[in-house]
Amino acid sequence: MEAYKKALVQRFLIDYKAATNQSFTLILRKENRGTLQELGLTVQDCRNEILALSIEDYHKGPEDDKDKAKGGTVWFFGKNINGREIYIKIKLIQTENLRHAVCLSFHFAEKSLDYPLRQK
């Protein structure tokens, strides 16, 4: 099961990272903007941090997007940046001829995240 999950996460990350070359959007919610500001990061820095994600940063997912109007699935990752744990929620949106990489959440984690695919 773990090998299957690793392969699934790896496939998603490959697809997501490829899509960022076509279209990347960070949803600039208040908590996302505040985290970027506090860390001194730009949207491009955020994109670069996401491009550096690995299967070991996987937290959970895929899960149905709670925003029913948008649909699709979301994936959850975590990353340590400047000594702070960052909660990252991302998704791929496919339109007729374009894949959009969207980052819904990029903010300080409210609670400690678990990483089921990390080497112990």
N, C-alpha and C positions, 0 to 999 in steps of 0.2 A: 504493500500500500504506500509506504513512504517513497519508494522509487517512482511509483506512478505520480504521486503528488509533486515530487521534485520535477519530473518531466513536464507536468502540466504548468507549474509555475515558470519553469524555464521557457516554455513555448510562449506563454503570455508575455514575459519580459522581452523576449526577442521581438514579438509582434508590436508591443507597445513602443519599444525604443525605435523600431523602424518607422512607426507612425509619427514620432516626434519630428522626423525630418520633413514630413508633409505639413503637419499641423499640430501645434501644442498650445493648450490653453490652461492657465492657472485661474481657477475661480477665485476672484479677489474678495472673499468673505473677510469680515472684520478680523477673525482670529488668524487667518492666513496672512493678511497684511501686517498685523501686529507682530507675528513671529518673524517674518522676513525683516521687518524694521529692527526688531530687537537683536537679531543675528547679523544685521548689516548685509543682507543678501538681496539680490535683484531677482526678477522673474527668471532671467537667464541662469543665474546661480541655482535656483530651484530646479530648473530643467536639468542642469548638469548633475545635481545630486540624485535626481530620479534616474538619469541615464547610468549612474554608477550603482544602482540597486542590483543586488544579487539574490539568489534563492535563499541565502541565509538571512536576508532582511525580511523575508515573508512572515507575515503575522497571521492572516486568515483570508478566506475567500476561495473561489468567487461566491458572491452573494447577490441576490437580486437588488437592483438599485431601488431604494425606498421611494425615490421620486418617480412615481408611476408614469408621469407624463414623458419623462425622458427614457425610461426603460433601460434594458441592458443589465450588465453585471458589473460589480465593483470589486476591486482587490485591495487588500490592506497590507501595508508594509510599515516598518519602523526603521529609523536610522539615528545614530548618534552624531550630532553636529555641535561642535564647540561644547561638548560635555552635557548636552541636553538631548533627551530622547524626543524625536520628531515622529508624529503620527502622520502617515501618508495614505491617502485613499485615492486610487486612480481607476480610470476606465477607458476603454476604447469604444468609440462610436463610429460605426460604418455608415457612410452615406453612399449614394450611387457610385461615385468614382473616387472617394477619398476616405481615408481612415484618420480620425481625429483622436489624438492623445489628450485626455483631459485629466487634470489634477483637481479633485474636489476638495481635498484637505491636505494641508501642509502646515501643521501647527504643533506646538508643544503637546506631548501626550498628557492626557488628564490622569492616566494611571499607567503603571508599568505594563508593557506589552510582553507577550510571550512569543517566542520564535521557534516553532516546532521543527524547522528544518536546519537549525544550527547544530554544528558539531558540539557535543557535550564535553 
